[in-house]
Amino acid sequence: MTEHVNSYYAATANRTLAYPMLEGEVEADVCIVGAGFSGLSSGLHLAERGFKVVLLESARVGFGATGRNGGQIVNSYSRDVDVIRKRYRPEVAESLCSMIFEGGDIIRERIAQYNIDCAHRPGGVFAALNHKQMAELEAQKGHWEGLGNDQLELLDQDGIRQVVGTEAYVGGLLDKRGGHIHPLNLALGEAEAITQLGGRIFEQSPVTRIEKGANPVAYTEHGRVKAKYLVLAGNAYLPGGLEPSLGRKAIPCGTQVVTTAPLSEDQARALLPQNYCVEDCNYLLDYYRLTEDNRLLFGGGVVYGAREPDSIERLIRPKMEAVFPQLKDVQIDYSWTGNFLLTYSRMPQFGRLDDHTYYLQGYSGHGVTCTHLAGRLLAEALSGQAERFDAFATLPHIRFPGGRHLQIPLTALGAAYYSLRDKLAL
């Protein structure tokens, strides 16, 4: 059996109830491959609309990026309003921009509606390391306010020191419509809500092959699901041989996270007095927050190709101590890697393989919120209201240059270039 990795989230999960393995034949309106946030959001939105839903998970609910990420509710996509408006046709761009806060709203709605205990705390900070980044945050504030977010506050150098106990930043942007959560507990709560609405979830049931067409079928080792619609929502953890065309559209990347031993109340409040989460504005950014039991959870860096680094702590500790020198030699209790799927455009990839087979993938580091939006859009599309889904489905899915052998090293080289620009404030 494939269990959750040894992470802080798995160690503090609310429940350990296992869902059964699929055995025999099951029929459904919609079969969803993957019980991460994409699949769970889709399943819950569909179940609420009366669809008969089945989710197939190869390991455990939330096993992949859903149960391993930084736990931050960050609005927008990996490409923000300015890039979207420059890159796409006006009607498409405005449709995409109109949805940038919706994923976070959905998360808060789910927590309230289904009484999900996932340590939700409001408030997120974008931290600028130089004046160029600060100017970009000022522009971002203007874009977001123009789209209706009135919960933003620019922080000067003194202001950011009031919310983050470090001298590393020249300023920042506080988004009170952001926040942080225990993502695995959110996923487990959403899974329970699906089953309460009549949906079925099968764990330890990896899909070995699919049949597309008018009556799609998903096969596992011990069973199969016949459905009217099939949704591929495995993202970076979707087996490459299941639908090779999807694997050619994006590349998997690993991000690393550590969690310290519990800090004293005074130590914790000295780091983050208002308990906001933080991410910096670098191309390869660092992100961190406090947990419910006053640990600092700190993540950063990208390993292209999703290789496991030799030592996660050795990779992340210097980043953490650069921001918080007062944590030098603090004990690290948990360290783990989670994989996300990176697209060339940095925009998510939603689409159809045929009239009955859909896919959701490629959130490029903004998966917590965007997956929740994706589920709503999918449910709309399967209910005959596909306009918003199609705003994403019409976006071009450009392959990374270099082909199968060179795309990862070329992408890493490009990231090194942008990281150098960050350091030089260019």
MIKOL-532329 format. One line per 2 residues: number of its first residue (from 1); their letters; for each residue x, y, z of C-alpha. Coordinates in nm, 2 decimals. Example, Ala and Ser with C-alpha at 12.3 -4.5 7.8 and 13.67 -1.06 7.14 Angstrom:
BEGIN
1> AS> 1.23,-0.45,0.78 ~ 1.37,-0.11,0.71
//
This chain:
BEGIN
1> MT> 0.00,0.00,0.00 ~ 0.12,0.35,-0.08
3> EH> 0.08,0.59,0.22 ~ 0.14,0.96,0.26
5> VN> 0.50,1.08,0.28 ~ 0.64,1.15,0.62
7> SY> 0.54,1.52,0.63 ~ 0.41,1.75,0.90
9> YA> 0.07,1.74,0.73 ~ 0.05,1.36,0.74
11> AT> 0.16,1.36,1.11 ~ -0.12,1.61,1.20
13> AN> -0.40,1.49,0.98 ~ -0.75,1.49,1.13
15> RT> -0.84,1.14,1.03 ~ -0.68,0.82,0.91
17> LA> -0.99,0.66,0.76 ~ -0.90,0.47,0.45
19> YP> -1.14,0.44,0.15 ~ -1.18,0.10,-0.01
21> ML> -0.99,-0.03,-0.31 ~ -1.19,-0.06,-0.63
23> EG> -1.30,-0.42,-0.69 ~ -1.54,-0.51,-0.97
25> EV> -1.74,-0.29,-1.20 ~ -1.89,0.04,-1.10
27> EA> -2.09,0.29,-1.31 ~ -2.10,0.66,-1.27
29> DV> -2.19,0.98,-1.45 ~ -1.84,1.11,-1.40
31> CI> -1.52,0.91,-1.32 ~ -1.24,1.13,-1.19
33> VG> -0.88,1.00,-1.19 ~ -0.69,1.15,-0.90
35> AG> -0.81,1.26,-0.55 ~ -0.60,1.57,-0.51
37> FS> -0.75,1.92,-0.51 ~ -0.84,1.91,-0.88
39> GL> -1.03,1.58,-0.85 ~ -1.18,1.67,-0.51
41> SS> -1.30,2.01,-0.62 ~ -1.44,1.86,-0.94
43> GL> -1.61,1.58,-0.75 ~ -1.76,1.81,-0.49
45> HL> -1.90,2.06,-0.74 ~ -2.04,1.78,-0.95
47> AE> -2.20,1.60,-0.66 ~ -2.36,1.92,-0.55
49> RG> -2.52,1.94,-0.89 ~ -2.66,1.59,-0.87
51> FK> -2.40,1.40,-1.07 ~ -2.31,1.05,-0.97
53> VV> -1.93,1.07,-0.91 ~ -1.65,0.82,-0.86
55> LL> -1.29,0.92,-0.78 ~ -1.01,0.68,-0.83
57> ES> -0.69,0.75,-0.63 ~ -0.37,0.55,-0.68
59> AR> -0.25,0.61,-0.32 ~ -0.44,0.81,-0.05
61> VG> -0.66,1.12,-0.08 ~ -0.42,1.42,-0.10
63> FG> -0.11,1.20,-0.16 ~ 0.05,1.43,-0.42
65> AT> 0.10,1.80,-0.42 ~ -0.24,1.86,-0.25
67> GR> -0.10,1.71,0.08 ~ 0.25,1.85,0.05
69> NG> 0.23,2.22,-0.05 ~ 0.30,2.53,0.14
71> GQ> -0.06,2.56,0.24 ~ -0.10,2.92,0.11
73> IV> -0.41,3.07,-0.04 ~ -0.25,3.29,-0.31
75> NS> -0.48,3.47,-0.55 ~ -0.43,3.48,-0.93
77> YS> -0.24,3.24,-1.15 ~ 0.14,3.19,-1.20
79> RD> 0.10,3.47,-1.46 ~ -0.08,3.78,-1.34
81> VD> -0.31,4.04,-1.49 ~ -0.04,4.24,-1.67
83> VI> 0.09,3.94,-1.86 ~ -0.25,3.80,-1.93
85> RK> -0.37,4.12,-2.08 ~ -0.06,4.15,-2.30
87> RY> -0.07,3.79,-2.42 ~ -0.43,3.71,-2.50
89> RP> -0.73,3.85,-2.69 ~ -0.91,4.11,-2.48
91> EV> -1.23,3.91,-2.43 ~ -1.03,3.60,-2.32
93> AE> -0.80,3.80,-2.10 ~ -1.08,3.97,-1.92
95> SL> -1.26,3.64,-1.87 ~ -0.95,3.50,-1.71
97> CS> -0.88,3.80,-1.50 ~ -1.24,3.81,-1.37
99> MI> -1.17,3.47,-1.20 ~ -0.84,3.54,-1.02
101> FE> -0.99,3.56,-0.67 ~ -1.26,3.29,-0.71
103> GG> -1.05,3.00,-0.61 ~ -0.97,3.15,-0.27
105> DI> -1.34,3.24,-0.23 ~ -1.44,2.88,-0.30
107> IR> -1.20,2.75,-0.04 ~ -1.35,2.97,0.23
109> ER> -1.70,2.87,0.12 ~ -1.61,2.50,0.15
111> IA> -1.46,2.55,0.50 ~ -1.77,2.73,0.62
113> QY> -2.03,2.51,0.44 ~ -1.89,2.17,0.54
115> NI> -1.73,2.28,0.87 ~ -1.38,2.17,0.77
117> DC> -1.12,2.20,1.04 ~ -0.81,2.29,0.85
119> AH> -0.65,2.57,1.06 ~ -0.75,2.85,0.82
121> RP> -0.59,3.19,0.89 ~ -0.65,3.50,0.68
123> GG> -0.38,3.72,0.53 ~ -0.09,3.67,0.30
125> VF> 0.21,3.89,0.22 ~ 0.41,3.93,-0.10
127> AA> 0.76,4.05,0.02 ~ 0.98,4.26,-0.20
129> LN> 1.36,4.22,-0.18 ~ 1.44,4.52,-0.38
131> HK> 1.28,4.84,-0.52 ~ 1.21,4.69,-0.86
133> QM> 1.00,4.42,-0.70 ~ 0.83,4.69,-0.49
135> AE> 0.73,4.88,-0.80 ~ 0.59,4.56,-0.94
137> LE> 0.38,4.51,-0.63 ~ 0.25,4.87,-0.66
139> AQ> 0.13,4.79,-1.01 ~ -0.02,4.46,-0.90
141> KG> -0.22,4.64,-0.63 ~ -0.36,4.86,-0.90
143> HW> -0.46,4.57,-1.12 ~ -0.62,4.38,-0.84
145> EG> -0.81,4.67,-0.70 ~ -0.94,4.73,-1.05
147> LG> -1.08,4.37,-1.04 ~ -1.26,4.43,-0.71
149> ND> -1.01,4.33,-0.44 ~ -1.04,4.60,-0.18
151> QL> -0.85,4.42,0.09 ~ -0.49,4.52,-0.02
153> EL> -0.24,4.72,0.17 ~ 0.11,4.83,0.05
155> LD> 0.37,4.80,0.32 ~ 0.68,5.02,0.33
157> QD> 1.00,4.90,0.50 ~ 0.88,4.99,0.84
159> GI> 0.54,4.84,0.76 ~ 0.67,4.50,0.65
161> RQ> 0.89,4.48,0.96 ~ 0.57,4.50,1.16
163> VV> 0.44,4.18,1.00 ~ 0.76,3.99,0.93
165> GT> 1.04,3.98,1.18 ~ 1.33,4.02,0.94
167> EA> 1.53,4.29,0.78 ~ 1.54,4.11,0.44
169> YV> 1.27,4.31,0.27 ~ 1.22,4.66,0.15
171> GG> 0.85,4.64,0.15 ~ 0.55,4.43,0.05
173> LL> 0.19,4.39,-0.03 ~ -0.06,4.25,0.22
175> DK> -0.36,4.07,0.07 ~ -0.62,4.01,0.34
177> RG> -0.81,3.80,0.08 ~ -0.52,3.55,0.09
179> GH> -0.43,3.33,0.39 ~ -0.32,2.98,0.48
181> IH> -0.45,2.64,0.57 ~ -0.36,2.28,0.65
183> PL> -0.40,2.16,0.30 ~ -0.43,1.79,0.37
185> NL> -0.70,1.84,0.63 ~ -0.89,2.06,0.37
187> AL> -0.86,1.77,0.12 ~ -0.98,1.52,0.37
189> GE> -1.28,1.74,0.46 ~ -1.37,1.78,0.10
191> AE> -1.35,1.41,0.04 ~ -1.58,1.35,0.33
193> AI> -1.82,1.61,0.19 ~ -1.82,1.42,-0.15
195> TQ> -1.92,1.09,0.02 ~ -2.19,1.26,0.22
197> LG> -2.34,1.37,-0.11 ~ -2.34,1.02,-0.24
199> GR> -2.00,1.02,-0.43 ~ -1.77,0.73,-0.40
201> IF> -1.39,0.74,-0.35 ~ -1.16,0.44,-0.40
203> EQ> -0.80,0.46,-0.27 ~ -0.50,0.23,-0.36
205> SP> -0.67,0.20,-0.70 ~ -0.42,0.32,-0.97
207> VT> -0.57,0.35,-1.31 ~ -0.38,0.13,-1.55
209> RI> -0.55,0.23,-1.88 ~ -0.84,0.42,-2.01
211> EK> -1.08,0.39,-2.30 ~ -1.20,0.72,-2.44
213> GA> -1.50,0.78,-2.66 ~ -1.88,0.81,-2.61
215> NP> -1.87,0.56,-2.31 ~ -1.53,0.61,-2.14
217> VA> -1.39,0.34,-1.91 ~ -1.12,0.36,-1.65
219> YT> -0.95,0.03,-1.56 ~ -0.76,-0.06,-1.24
221> EH> -0.60,-0.39,-1.15 ~ -0.91,-0.52,-0.98
223> GR> -1.19,-0.33,-1.14 ~ -1.32,-0.07,-1.38
225> VK> -1.55,0.23,-1.39 ~ -1.79,0.29,-1.68
227> AK> -1.90,0.65,-1.70 ~ -2.05,0.92,-1.92
229> YL> -1.75,1.15,-1.87 ~ -1.39,1.08,-1.77
231> VL> -1.18,1.35,-1.60 ~ -0.80,1.32,-1.58
233> AG> -0.69,1.51,-1.27 ~ -0.37,1.35,-1.16
235> NA> -0.15,1.65,-1.26 ~ 0.22,1.58,-1.18
237> YL> 0.13,1.24,-1.05 ~ -0.07,1.12,-1.35
239> PG> 0.11,0.81,-1.49 ~ 0.29,0.91,-1.81
241> GL> 0.16,0.61,-2.00 ~ -0.20,0.67,-1.92
243> EP> -0.24,0.96,-2.17 ~ 0.10,1.05,-2.32
245> SL> -0.03,1.36,-2.49 ~ -0.08,1.53,-2.15
247> GR> 0.27,1.45,-2.04 ~ 0.42,1.63,-2.34
249> KA> 0.24,1.95,-2.25 ~ 0.42,2.02,-1.92
251> IP> 0.71,1.91,-1.70 ~ 0.71,1.79,-1.34
253> CG> 0.90,1.99,-1.09 ~ 0.98,1.93,-0.72
255> TQ> 0.96,2.19,-0.44 ~ 1.10,2.12,-0.10
257> VV> 0.95,2.20,0.24 ~ 1.08,2.18,0.60
259> TT> 0.91,2.23,0.93 ~ 1.09,2.32,1.25
261> AP> 1.04,2.19,1.59 ~ 0.77,2.38,1.78
263> LS> 0.88,2.74,1.87 ~ 0.78,2.92,2.19
265> ED> 0.49,3.16,2.16 ~ 0.73,3.45,2.19
267> QA> 0.96,3.31,1.92 ~ 0.67,3.25,1.68
269> RA> 0.52,3.59,1.73 ~ 0.86,3.76,1.68
271> LL> 0.87,3.59,1.33 ~ 0.52,3.66,1.22
273> PQ> 0.33,3.87,1.47 ~ -0.01,3.87,1.28
275> NY> 0.03,3.50,1.17 ~ 0.02,3.60,0.80
277> CV> 0.18,3.37,0.54 ~ 0.46,3.51,0.32
279> ED> 0.61,3.45,-0.02 ~ 0.89,3.66,-0.17
281> CN> 0.89,3.80,-0.52 ~ 1.18,3.62,-0.67
283> YL> 1.15,3.40,-0.98 ~ 1.24,3.10,-0.77
285> LD> 1.06,3.21,-0.46 ~ 1.07,3.12,-0.09
287> YY> 0.74,3.08,0.10 ~ 0.67,3.03,0.47
289> RL> 0.42,3.05,0.75 ~ 0.35,2.94,1.11
291> TE> 0.16,2.61,1.17 ~ -0.11,2.58,1.43
293> DN> 0.14,2.45,1.69 ~ 0.39,2.73,1.63
295> RL> 0.63,2.56,1.39 ~ 0.78,2.75,1.10
297> LF> 0.69,2.58,0.78 ~ 0.94,2.70,0.51
299> GG> 0.96,2.60,0.15 ~ 1.15,2.71,-0.17
301> GV> 1.35,2.62,-0.46 ~ 1.26,2.41,-0.76
303> VY> 1.42,2.08,-0.89 ~ 1.33,2.05,-1.25
305> GA> 1.23,1.70,-1.35 ~ 1.11,1.63,-0.99
307> RE> 1.42,1.46,-0.88 ~ 1.46,1.40,-0.50
309> PD> 1.75,1.61,-0.37 ~ 2.02,1.44,-0.16
311> SI> 1.93,1.65,0.14 ~ 1.62,1.87,0.16
313> ER> 1.74,2.03,0.48 ~ 2.07,2.12,0.33
315> LI> 1.89,2.28,0.04 ~ 1.63,2.48,0.25
317> RP> 1.80,2.57,0.57 ~ 2.03,2.84,0.42
319> KM> 1.73,3.00,0.27 ~ 1.54,3.00,0.60
321> EA> 1.83,3.13,0.80 ~ 1.89,3.41,0.54
323> VF> 1.54,3.54,0.62 ~ 1.55,3.45,0.99
325> PQ> 1.91,3.44,1.13 ~ 1.76,3.39,1.48
327> LK> 1.66,3.04,1.37 ~ 2.02,2.93,1.31
329> DV> 2.06,2.56,1.41 ~ 1.69,2.53,1.50
331> QI> 1.58,2.16,1.48 ~ 1.41,2.05,1.17
333> DY> 1.14,1.79,1.25 ~ 1.00,1.72,0.90
335> SW> 1.13,1.76,0.55 ~ 0.97,1.65,0.22
337> TG> 0.94,1.71,-0.15 ~ 0.62,1.76,-0.35
339> NF> 0.58,1.77,-0.72 ~ 0.39,2.02,-0.93
341> LL> 0.34,2.05,-1.30 ~ 0.50,2.34,-1.48
343> TY> 0.36,2.47,-1.81 ~ 0.56,2.68,-2.06
345> SR> 0.31,2.96,-2.05 ~ 0.28,2.93,-1.67
347> MP> -0.10,2.92,-1.72 ~ -0.31,2.62,-1.62
349> QF> -0.41,2.37,-1.88 ~ -0.78,2.27,-1.90
351> GR> -0.93,2.10,-2.20 ~ -1.09,1.80,-2.37
353> LD> -0.94,1.50,-2.53 ~ -1.28,1.43,-2.69
355> DH> -1.64,1.52,-2.61 ~ -1.64,1.29,-2.30
357> TY> -1.28,1.31,-2.17 ~ -1.16,1.62,-1.99
359> YL> -0.83,1.71,-1.82 ~ -0.71,1.96,-1.56
361> QG> -0.34,2.02,-1.50 ~ -0.04,2.25,-1.50
363> YS> -0.10,2.50,-1.22 ~ 0.27,2.60,-1.21
365> GH> 0.29,2.65,-0.84 ~ -0.06,2.82,-0.79
367> GV> -0.25,2.49,-0.74 ~ -0.42,2.54,-0.41
369> TC> -0.66,2.81,-0.53 ~ -0.67,2.74,-0.90
371> TH> -0.76,2.37,-0.85 ~ -1.07,2.49,-0.67
373> LA> -1.17,2.72,-0.95 ~ -1.10,2.43,-1.20
375> GR> -1.35,2.21,-1.03 ~ -1.62,2.47,-1.05
377> LL> -1.55,2.54,-1.42 ~ -1.55,2.17,-1.50
379> AE> -1.89,2.12,-1.33 ~ -2.03,2.42,-1.52
381> AL> -1.90,2.27,-1.85 ~ -2.06,1.93,-1.79
383> SG> -2.38,2.10,-1.70 ~ -2.39,2.28,-2.04
385> QA> -2.23,2.61,-1.94 ~ -1.88,2.59,-2.08
387> ER> -1.80,2.95,-2.15 ~ -1.57,3.00,-1.86
389> FD> -1.40,2.66,-1.90 ~ -1.34,2.74,-2.26
391> AF> -1.17,3.06,-2.17 ~ -0.89,2.83,-2.05
393> AT> -0.94,2.55,-2.30 ~ -0.87,2.79,-2.59
395> LP> -0.53,2.89,-2.45 ~ -0.24,2.75,-2.66
397> HI> -0.05,2.47,-2.48 ~ 0.31,2.54,-2.60
399> RF> 0.57,2.27,-2.54 ~ 0.90,2.34,-2.37
401> PG> 1.18,2.38,-2.62 ~ 1.45,2.12,-2.65
403> GR> 1.25,1.80,-2.69 ~ 1.23,1.51,-2.44
405> HL> 1.60,1.52,-2.35 ~ 1.68,1.89,-2.34
407> QI> 1.36,2.06,-2.21 ~ 1.46,2.01,-1.84
409> PL> 1.82,2.14,-1.86 ~ 1.71,2.43,-2.08
411> TA> 1.43,2.52,-1.84 ~ 1.68,2.51,-1.55
413> LG> 1.91,2.73,-1.75 ~ 1.63,2.98,-1.80
415> AA> 1.55,2.98,-1.43 ~ 1.91,3.05,-1.34
417> YY> 1.90,3.35,-1.58 ~ 1.60,3.49,-1.40
419> SL> 1.74,3.42,-1.06 ~ 2.05,3.62,-1.15
421> RD> 1.82,3.90,-1.26 ~ 1.65,3.89,-0.92
423> KL> 1.98,3.91,-0.74 ~ 2.09,4.21,-0.96
425> AL> 1.74,4.37,-0.93 ~ 1.72,4.39,-1.31
//
